[in-house]
Amino acid sequence: MNVETNVDDKTPAVVAATPRKPTVGKLIVREALSWLWVILAFLFITGTIVQARVIPSGSMENTLLVGDHLLMSRFGYDAEVPLTQLHMRLWREPHRQQIIVFRAPLPGTPDYIKRLIGLAGDQLEIREGVVYINGKKLDEPYRAAPPNPLDSYGPVTVPPGEYFMMGDNRDDSYDSRYWGFVPHDNIIGTPVIVYMSIDAPGEAWDPGHIRDRLFTYMSAILHPSLVRWNRIFKVF
């Protein structure tokens, strides 16, 4: 007896596709690319928009204290290719009595932060600690101490494309009175806000003192009284 099995050829066969798992190599490449974009975004932001800085000396007291952690805006002032010496001055110009971060005019010296006192073309003179710009006394309510009668300088005329910088703590500030004018191209940016302030010796904040800095941060965690809470979110 013959038995026939009829198959309806019009019924499509459905085959479930099994998704392929990515290989370990592809996972590594995907993770590396994601981190690459994060790093590139970070370098772009720090090179053109904002940077974090720490105050290592008392030259700007009482406006800025040793251990103040700042966010500095460089937007419109300077654009830099990170990890290189390549940079370009942008369109913004600093104004008189503004606090400025700039590349030190002395080779091999870390960036400085001072107050802009003299603009290009100004005739500047210091008589018994009092600053005169074009013959007029400059009002300086931010100074840490009264004028020092032994402090005299000039008169000098600020050259084109340069600035005269001074610290608020005049008796403890290594500034334009000693090393001269700051070129226009050296301007980096201006501080915006204090996001952290820790009462610790200046050595902890000097470049290269990584161990001292980590120890200071750990001490601040264990001893919150080291944090100057009243300075956090101070704006400029």
SERO-548824 format. One line per 4 residues: number of its first residue (from 1); for each residue x, z negated, y of C-alpha. Coordinates in Angstrom, 1 decimal. Each point is the difference from the previous one (the first is absolute). Layout:
BEGIN
NUM	X/Z/Y ~ ...
# end
This chain:
BEGIN
1	0.0/0.0/0.0 ~ 1.4/1.1/3.3 ~ -0.3/-2.4/3.0 ~ 0.6/1.4/3.4
5	0.9/-2.0/3.0 ~ -1.3/1.5/3.3 ~ 2.2/-0.7/3.1 ~ -1.4/0.7/3.4
9	2.8/1.8/1.7 ~ -1.8/-0.3/3.3 ~ 0.7/-3.8/0.2 ~ 3.2/-0.6/1.9
13	2.5/-2.4/-1.4 ~ 0.8/-3.0/2.3 ~ 3.5/-1.3/-0.2 ~ 0.9/-3.2/1.8
17	3.2/0.4/2.0 ~ 2.3/-2.9/-0.3 ~ 1.7/-0.8/3.3 ~ 3.8/0.1/-0.1
21	1.8/-3.1/1.0 ~ 2.7/0.6/2.6 ~ 3.5/-0.3/-1.3 ~ 2.3/-2.8/1.1
25	2.0/2.4/2.0 ~ -3.0/1.2/2.0 ~ -1.0/-3.6/0.6 ~ 3.4/-0.8/1.4
29	0.0/3.1/2.2 ~ -3.5/-0.9/1.3 ~ 1.1/-3.6/0.8 ~ 3.2/1.2/1.7
33	-1.9/2.5/2.2 ~ -2.5/-2.7/1.1 ~ 2.8/-2.3/1.0 ~ 1.8/2.8/1.7
37	-3.0/0.6/2.3 ~ -0.1/-3.8/0.8 ~ 3.7/0.1/0.9 ~ -0.3/3.1/2.1
41	-3.0/-1.5/1.9 ~ 2.0/-3.2/0.6 ~ 3.0/1.9/1.3 ~ -2.2/2.0/2.3
45	-1.7/-3.0/1.4 ~ 3.2/-2.0/0.6 ~ 1.8/3.1/1.4 ~ -2.7/1.0/2.5
49	-2.7/-2.7/0.5 ~ 0.9/-3.6/-0.7 ~ 2.8/-2.2/-1.3 ~ 0.5/-3.6/-0.7
53	2.8/-1.8/1.8 ~ 1.4/-3.6/0.1 ~ 1.5/-1.7/3.0 ~ 3.5/-1.4/-0.9
57	1.2/-1.4/3.3 ~ -1.3/-2.0/3.0 ~ 0.7/2.6/2.7 ~ -3.7/0.6/0.6
61	-1.2/-3.7/0.0 ~ -2.5/-1.1/0.7 ~ -1.9/3.3/-0.3 ~ 1.4/0.6/-3.4
65	1.4/-2.8/-2.3 ~ 2.6/0.2/-2.8 ~ -2.0/0.6/-3.1 ~ -2.9/1.9/1.6
69	-1.1/2.9/-2.3 ~ -1.3/2.9/2.1 ~ -1.8/3.2/-0.6 ~ 1.6/2.6/2.3
73	-1.8/3.1/1.0 ~ 2.2/3.1/0.2 ~ -2.9/2.4/0.4 ~ 0.7/2.4/2.8
77	3.5/-1.4/0.6 ~ 2.2/1.1/-2.9 ~ -0.3/1.8/-3.4 ~ 2.7/-0.6/-2.6
81	0.9/1.4/-3.4 ~ 0.3/-3.3/-2.0 ~ 3.4/-0.8/-1.5 ~ 1.7/2.5/2.3
85	1.3/0.1/3.6 ~ -2.4/2.8/0.8 ~ -2.6/-0.8/2.6 ~ -1.9/1.6/2.9
89	-1.2/-1.5/3.3 ~ -3.7/0.6/0.6 ~ -2.2/0.2/3.1 ~ -0.6/-3.7/1.0
93	2.1/-1.6/2.7 ~ 0.6/-3.8/0.2 ~ -0.9/-1.8/3.2 ~ 1.6/-2.7/2.0
97	-0.1/-3.5/-1.5 ~ -1.2/1.3/-3.3 ~ 1.7/-1.5/-3.1 ~ 1.8/2.7/-1.8
101	1.8/0.5/-3.4 ~ 2.9/2.3/0.3 ~ 3.1/1.2/-1.8 ~ 2.9/-2.0/1.2
105	2.5/2.1/2.1 ~ 2.8/-1.7/-1.9 ~ 0.9/1.8/-3.3 ~ -0.7/-2.0/-3.2
109	-2.3/-2.5/1.8 ~ -3.6/-0.7/-1.2 ~ -2.9/1.0/2.3 ~ -0.6/-2.2/3.0
113	-3.2/-1.2/1.6 ~ 0.1/-0.7/3.8 ~ -2.2/0.4/3.1 ~ 0.3/3.2/2.0
117	1.0/-1.0/3.5 ~ 1.5/3.1/1.7 ~ -1.4/3.6/-0.2 ~ 2.0/3.1/0.7
121	0.7/0.3/3.7 ~ -0.5/-3.7/0.8 ~ 2.6/-1.9/2.0 ~ 0.4/-3.3/-1.8
125	1.7/-3.1/1.1 ~ 0.1/-3.6/-1.2 ~ 0.7/-2.6/2.7 ~ 0.3/-3.7/-1.2
129	-2.1/0.8/-3.1 ~ -2.8/1.8/1.9 ~ -0.6/3.7/-0.8 ~ -0.5/2.4/2.9
133	-1.3/3.6/-0.6 ~ 0.5/2.3/2.9 ~ 0.4/-3.0/2.3 ~ -3.1/-1.8/-1.2
137	-0.1/-3.2/-2.0 ~ -1.3/0.5/-3.5 ~ -2.7/-2.5/-1.1 ~ 0.9/-1.2/-3.5
141	-2.4/-2.7/-1.2 ~ 1.2/0.5/-3.7 ~ 3.5/-1.4/0.6 ~ 1.1/-2.9/-2.2
145	1.7/-1.9/2.8 ~ 0.4/0.1/3.8 ~ 2.5/2.5/1.5 ~ 3.7/-1.0/-0.6
149	1.7/0.0/3.4 ~ 3.3/1.0/-1.7 ~ -1.6/3.3/-1.3 ~ 0.8/2.9/2.2
153	0.2/3.7/-0.8 ~ 0.1/3.3/1.8 ~ -1.3/1.7/1.9 ~ -0.2/3.0/-2.3
157	-2.2/3.1/-0.2 ~ -1.6/0.7/-3.4 ~ 1.1/3.5/-1.1 ~ -2.6/2.7/-0.8
161	-1.3/-0.2/-3.6 ~ 1.1/-3.7/-0.4 ~ -1.3/-3.5/0.3 ~ 1.3/-3.5/0.9
165	-1.1/-2.6/-2.6 ~ 0.2/-3.8/0.2 ~ -1.1/-3.0/-2.1 ~ -2.6/-2.5/1.2
169	2.5/-2.8/-0.9 ~ 2.6/1.2/2.6 ~ 2.6/-2.6/-0.8 ~ 0.1/0.9/-3.7
173	-0.6/3.8/0.1 ~ 2.6/2.7/-0.8 ~ -1.6/2.8/2.0 ~ 0.6/2.8/2.5
177	2.0/-2.3/2.3 ~ 2.7/0.1/-2.7 ~ -0.2/3.3/-1.8 ~ -1.7/2.3/2.5
181	-3.1/2.3/0.0 ~ -2.2/1.0/-2.9 ~ -0.4/3.8/-0.5 ~ -3.5/1.4/-0.1
185	0.5/1.2/-3.6 ~ 0.7/-3.5/-1.2 ~ -3.5/-1.2/0.5 ~ -1.8/-0.8/-3.3
189	-3.2/-1.8/0.9 ~ -1.7/-3.1/1.3 ~ -1.3/-3.1/-1.7 ~ -3.8/-0.3/-0.6
193	-0.7/-3.3/-1.8 ~ 1.7/-3.0/-1.7 ~ -1.3/-0.1/-3.5 ~ 2.2/-2.9/-1.2
197	2.3/-2.5/1.6 ~ 2.3/-2.4/-1.9 ~ 2.1/-2.7/1.5 ~ 3.4/0.7/-1.7
201	3.6/0.5/1.1 ~ 0.9/3.4/1.4 ~ 2.5/0.7/-2.8 ~ -2.9/0.4/-2.4
205	-1.3/3.1/1.9 ~ 3.3/1.7/0.5 ~ 0.4/3.4/-1.8 ~ 1.3/-0.4/-3.6
209	-0.9/-3.6/-0.4 ~ -2.6/0.7/-2.7 ~ 0.6/-3.2/-2.0 ~ -0.4/-2.2/3.1
213	-3.1/1.9/1.0 ~ -1.6/-0.4/-3.4 ~ 0.9/-3.7/0.0 ~ -1.6/-0.4/3.5
217	-3.3/1.7/-1.2 ~ -0.1/-2.3/-3.1 ~ 0.6/-3.0/2.3 ~ -2.9/1.1/2.2
221	-2.3/0.2/-3.0 ~ 1.0/-3.5/-1.2 ~ 0.1/-1.5/3.6 ~ -2.8/1.7/2.0
225	1.1/-2.0/3.1 ~ 2.9/2.5/0.4 ~ -2.6/2.7/0.9 ~ -0.8/0.1/3.7
229	-3.7/0.5/-0.5 ~ -0.8/0.2/3.7 ~ 2.2/3.1/0.4 ~ -1.7/2.1/-2.7
233	-2.0/2.9/1.5 ~ 1.7/-0.4/3.4 ~ -0.3/3.5/1.6 ~ 2.1/1.7/2.6
# end
